[in-house]
Amino acid sequence: MDTALQTPNPAVTLLSDYESTQESVLLMTCYDLYFKKVEVSDGSGNRLFTVNGKTFSSWSWRRTVTDHKDEHLFDLRKIGFGGRWTVEDPSKQTICDLEHKKRFTEPVAVDATVHTQAGDQVLVVMRPNDYAATTTTVSVSDTTIAVISKVVDNIQAYKTDKERSVWKAKIAGGVDLSLILIMMLCRAEMGHVWKQ
């Protein structure tokens, strides 16, 4: 069953250059367990973002996100050993904070506080549609802005030449694609590392 997607009002924008003009699809391919290389493309296969990280180079597992021109957009990093992340722009200003909520009762429930370009703080939530969380819904207030689904899960990928996982997001028009990418990365980390 398809979930009805709507544009949030007001818009929740981290990076205005990446706001979708119509309903869109992001495909995120993770090539390894620890996110050393991740590629994100649109529904036509055009690369939009690349995520690079170094395994065990820091406690925070810093991942650098660049656009299709290889311009640095932001860094996603963990905070401590629990389910918390922060997103920093290239000047090290925090633009989003994320926290894994209801860790034991509702896997992959994430609350994100977005520090918008307009200076507001907006709560964006990701909740599973089923216990296995093969599909999750991203919402602002009661407005569903995206649906993230696991497409491929190669648990034994380290033994093969296959990608580790592939994720698909269906996104409403007027939504910041970089925000949905952040939610996808957190969801994929929970799948890879925490097996949720």
DABEL-V379627 format. One record per backbone hydrogen bond with DSSP energy under -1.0 kcal/mol. CO is the residue of the C=O (numbers start at 1). NH is the residue of the N-H. E is the energy in kcal/mol with one decimal. If there is no record, write none. Layout:
((CO NH E) (CO NH E))
This chain:
((13 117 -1.8) (15 18 -1.9) (16 19 -1.2) (18 177 -2.9) (20 174 -2.4) (24 171 -3.2) (26 169 -2.7) (27 41 -2.6) (28 167 -2.6) (29 39 -2.2) (30 164 -1.6) (30 165 -1.8) (36 53 -1.1) (37 31 -2.2) (38 51 -2.8) (39 29 -3.1) (40 48 -3.1) (40 49 -1.8) (41 27 -2.7) (42 45 -1.9) (46 42 -2.2) (49 40 -2.6) (50 66 -2.7) (51 38 -2.3) (52 64 -3.1) (54 57 -1.5) (58 61 -1.2) (60 78 -3.2) (63 76 -2.5) (64 52 -2.3) (65 73 -3.0) (65 74 -1.3) (66 50 -2.2) (67 70 -2.2) (71 67 -1.8) (74 65 -3.0) (75 88 -2.5) (76 63 -2.7) (77 86 -2.6) (82 84 -1.3) (83 100 -3.6) (84 79 -2.6) (85 98 -2.5) (86 77 -2.4) (87 95 -3.0) (87 96 -1.2) (88 75 -2.6) (89 92 -2.6) (93 89 -2.5) (95 115 -2.5) (96 87 -2.7) (97 113 -3.2) (98 85 -2.1) (99 111 -2.6) (102 106 -3.0) (106 109 -1.3) (109 101 -3.1) (110 126 -2.8) (111 99 -2.2) (112 124 -3.0) (113 97 -2.1) (114 122 -2.3) (116 119 -1.7) (120 116 -2.3) (122 114 -3.1) (124 112 -3.3) (125 139 -2.8) (126 110 -2.2) (127 137 -3.0) (130 133 -1.2) (134 150 -2.6) (135 129 -3.1) (136 148 -2.6) (137 127 -2.4) (138 145 -2.5) (138 146 -1.6) (139 125 -2.6) (140 143 -2.7) (143 140 -2.5) (144 6 -2.8) (145 172 -2.7) (146 138 -3.0) (147 170 -2.5) (148 136 -3.0) (149 168 -2.7) (152 166 -1.9) (153 155 -1.2) (154 157 -2.0) (156 159 -2.3) (157 160 -1.8) (164 154 -2.4) (165 30 -3.0) (166 151 -2.9) (166 152 -1.7) (167 28 -2.9) (168 149 -3.1) (169 26 -2.3) (170 147 -2.1) (171 24 -2.6) (175 20 -2.9) (176 180 -1.4) (177 181 -2.3) (178 182 -1.9) (179 183 -1.8) (180 184 -2.5) (181 185 -2.6) (182 186 -2.1) (183 187 -2.4) (184 188 -2.8) (185 189 -2.4) (186 190 -2.1) (187 191 -1.7) (188 192 -2.9) (189 193 -2.8) (190 196 -2.7))
